[in-house]
Amino acid sequence: MQLNDYQKKAEEFHQFKSIMYPYFSLPEEVGEFLGKMAKLHRGDFQPDDEFIKALRKELGDVLWCVAALASINGWTLEQVATENVQKLTDRKERNVIKGAGDER
């Protein structure tokens, strides 16, 4: 599935009462994903197929929030992704990919 196709399909599920919902939902979904990831670093947990599937589902929820935020702002996911790769490529070429700060 292409990013813009996903974004358009995801818009079918925009049933929130407030435009702010995806803004508040994104950190919640990231937290759920990270909570599952923390188990992997506890040292006593071995992931099984069910865990990996649940992890992918949480990442899918994060993607839905990102797509919703892009749509609300009038951007396409492909535009956001393209600009991000351009930024990272520029940083790599200037050997500042490991630096700090947005404008490096």
N, C-alpha and C positions, 0 to 999 in steps of 0.2 A: 504494500500500500504506500502510495506517495504521501508526503507530509500534508500537502494541501487537500488531498482527498480525505485524509483522516480528519483534518480540521473541519471540513465541511460536514462530514458525517457526525463528528462530535457535537456540532452545533445543534443537532436534532435533540440533544439531551440537555440543552440550556433551559432549565425550568426553574431557575432561581428567582426569588422575589426581589432581591437587591443586586445591583451590578457589582457590589462589593464582595459577593459570595466567593468568586474565584480567588480574589486577593487574600481573603482570610483562609480559604480552604487549602491553598497551595502549601503553606508551612505545616498545616496539619497533616497533609498527605506525605510530605517529605519526612515529617517526624515518624509516621507509621512505617515508612520504608526504612528509615535509619534505626528504628527500634528493632526491626527484624535483623538488620545488618549487625547490630550490636551483639546479638546472640552468636554470630559467627566468630566474634572476637573475644568471647567469654573464655574460650579454651576448652569447654566441656560439651560442645554442641556439634553434632555432625548433620549437615543439611541433607534432607532426603528430597525426592522428586516433588512431594507435596509442599515442602517449604519453599523450594525454588519457584514453583508455580505461584504461591502466595506472594513471594517477593516480586515477581513479574507483574502480578495484579496491582500491587501497590505502586510500582513504577508507572503502570498504565494510568492510575489515578493521578499521579503527578503530571503525566503527559496531557491528560484531559484538562487539568487546571491551566497548564501552560498554553494549550490551544485556545481555551476560553479567554484567557488574558490577551492573547494575540488578537483574537476576533474582536473583543471589546474595544481594543485600541486601533482597529482597522488595519492590522498587519496580517500577513500570511506567515505560516510556519516556515515555508520555504525561504521567504525573505529574511526572517530572523536567523534561520540556520545558515544561509549564505553569508550574511553579514558577520556572523560569529566566526565562520571558517576564514573569512577574509582577515578579520582582526587577529586570529590566532596565527595565520600564515605570516602576516606582517611582523608579529612579535617574534616568531621563530626565525625569520630572515634577519632580524635585528639582534638576535640572541638575547632577548629579554623575556622569553616565555616563562622563565622561572622567577622573574622579578615580582615586585609588589606594586599595587596601584593600578587604577583603571586606565590612565593615560601614559602608559610606559611604551 
